[in-house]
């Protein structure tokens, strides 16, 4: 399953309701609609970004948008070039998606998104079944990506503690899973989930931890990599490191 990153956006309640209606119509969850909206916006992004928030009388509400890491990086790159925030880009993508000139476009865009979501769900179930069949102490290599900044801090910690990277990441994950409940982890993902980057590494982790991370990631609509990054951040903070 591709890595996923959750972002929380404030939009008008009526707009959130329209997105929910699209999700019901095409029999997908609202996260699929959000991803489709952002992808469509980036594929047709204007050379000059001008926020164009609709004028509505209703109140705003809190909406969770779940993006793949690749899509998130595209948002980040576009936002940087346009000197705006990633949240502004995502918000505008949602509003623009509800104003498509040809309603039939939804059929093509969301039918394709629904098919992709079904394939991912099947793949996720197969992965969980495989993990559940392993012995808890079976060692599995787990790749993840993080920012250059986080990589440097973690590397310095390995030197300080005189321990290999895999050992420290395993300990960080163990402490993380033991210390926080699901709701607290969701909040931490939003708070510390901006340290994705292009540095990729692989650590060795017991199947027991991998299974817990996988189930948790599916529950809160994020990825194992995102959870590992947040676990590392919390671990470093607990050791007095500034991240």
N, C-alpha and C positions, 0 to 999 in steps of 0.2 A: 504494500500500500504506500503511495507517495506520501512524503512527509506533509503534515498539515499544520497550519498556524491559525489560531483564533484571534479575531480582532473584534472589538466592541464598538459599535457605531450608533450615534444618536440620529434618528431620522423621524420624520412625521409619522404619527400613528397610522394615518390613512394610507401612507405609502407602504408601511410595513404590512398592512392588511392586504394591499394589492399584491405584494410579493407572496404572501401566504396563499392567496387565491390561485396564483400561478402554480405554486407547489402542489396544491390539491388537484388542480386540473390535469397536471402532467404526472401525478402520482409519484412525486419525489419529495424529499424533505427540503426545508427552506435553505439549507446550506448549499444544496445543489444549485438552486436558483441564484443565490448570491455569487457563487463561483462563476456561473454562466454569465451573469451581468458584468462582473469585473473583467472576465476574459474578452467579452464582446467589446467592452469599452476600450481596452488596450489595443485590440485589433483595429479599432477605428479611432484611436485617440487623436484629438486635435493637436496641431503643432504648438499652439499656444493654449495652455490650460486656463480657462476662466470659470470659476465656480458659478453655477447657475442654479441655486437652490430655489425650488418652487415656493410661492407665497401661499401658505395655507393657514387656516385659523385654528386647526386642532393642535393638541399637545404633541410633544416628541416622546419617543419611546426608545428603549435600549434594544439594539439588534445585534446578534452575534453573526459574524461572517467568517466562514472557515475557508482558508485558501491553501492550495498546495504550496510548498516552499518555492517552487519555480515561479508560480504566479505571484507570490508575495514579493519575490526579488524583482520581478518585472514592474510591479507597482512601485517598489522602492526606487528603482532606477528612473522611472518616469517622474515620480514626485521630486526626486533630486534635480533632474534636468529642468523641471518647471518651478523650482523653488517654492514648493508647497508641501503639505504634509501627506503622508500615506493615507491617513484617515479621510482627508478631503477628497482624494482620488477615489477611494472606495465609495464614499457617500455619493459623489457625483455619478459614479457608475450605476449605482442602484436607482437613482432618480432618472437618469437617462434611459435606463433599460425599460422603465415603465412608460416611456414616451416614444417607443419605436413607431415609425411612420406606417409600417405595414405589419398588422397583427399576425399575419401568417409567418413572419420571421420567428415568432415564438415557437411555432411547431418544429421548425428545423433546429433551432438553437437548443431548446429544452428537451426535445426528443433525443438528441445526441447526448446531451448531458445526463439524461436519465439512463441511457444505455451504459455510459461510462460508469455511473454510480453503481449499477447492478453488477458489473464486472468487478468493481473494487470490493463490493460487499461479499461476493463469492470468494474472492481471493483472500479477504480478511478471515472468513470462516475456515478456509482451508489451513491458513497459517496458525490459527488458534488450535485447531484439531491436532496439527503436527506437534505444537509446543506441549500440549497437554499429555501427549504420549511419551514425552521424554522424561528421564529421571531428573529430579529437581537440581542435582549438582552437575548435570551435563553442561560443559562449557561451550558457549556459542559465540562466534565472532559477530559483533554488532557495529555496523558503520554509522556514523553520524557526522553532520556538518556543524561548524560553529564559526564565530567571527575570529579574525586575526587577534583582536584585543583579548578575547577570552582564552584563546589558544596560548598566548604569551604568558598570561597570568597563571594558567594551569601548569604550563611547562615549568615556570619558576617554582611552583608549589611541589612539583615532583623532585626538583633538585633539593629544595628545603627539607622535604620529608624523607629523601633518599629512598623513594618508592617508585615503581614503574607506573606509567599512566593508567593502565588497566586496573591496577590495585586501587588507585585513588578514585577513579570513576565508579568502580564497584562500591566502594565505601560511601561515596556521595549518594549513590542511588539507594543503598540500603538505609542510610540515615533519613533520606528524603521520604521513602515509602513508609517508614516507621513513624516519622514525626508529624506528617500532615494528613488530613482527611481529604476526601475528594473535592469538597467545596473550597477548601484552602488552596489546594493545588490549582484549581481553575483560576483563582485570583492571582496566584503566583505566575502562571503561564501568561496572563495578560500583563502583569507588572514587569517580568523579566524576560519576556519572549521576544525581545528585539535584538538578540545576539546571534541570529542566524548569519552565516557567512559562507565563504567558499573554501575554508580549510576543512578537509575531510580526513577523518581518522577512523580507525577500527579498534575497538576494545573487546576483550574477552569477558563474558559475563555468564553466570549460572542461568540455566533455563528457567529456574524459579523466578528470578528477577525479570527476565525477558517476558515471561508470561504475564506477570503482574503489570509491567509497563504497557504491554500490548492491550490488555483488557482495559486498563485505565485510559489509554489513548483513545480507544474506541468509544468509551463512555463519555468522555468530555470533548470529543471531536477535535483531537489534536494528533500528534505523532509521537512515537517513541523518542525520536531525535529531540523534539521540543522538550519533552519531559527530562531527558538526560541533560540537556543544556541548563534547564532551570535547576535541576538537582545539583549540578556543578556550581552554579552561581550561589545557591544557598549554602553549599558546603564551604566555598571560599569566604563568604561573608561571615560564617560562623567561626572562621579562623582569623578574622580581623583583616581580610583582604578587601580592598576597595574595588568593586567591579562596575 
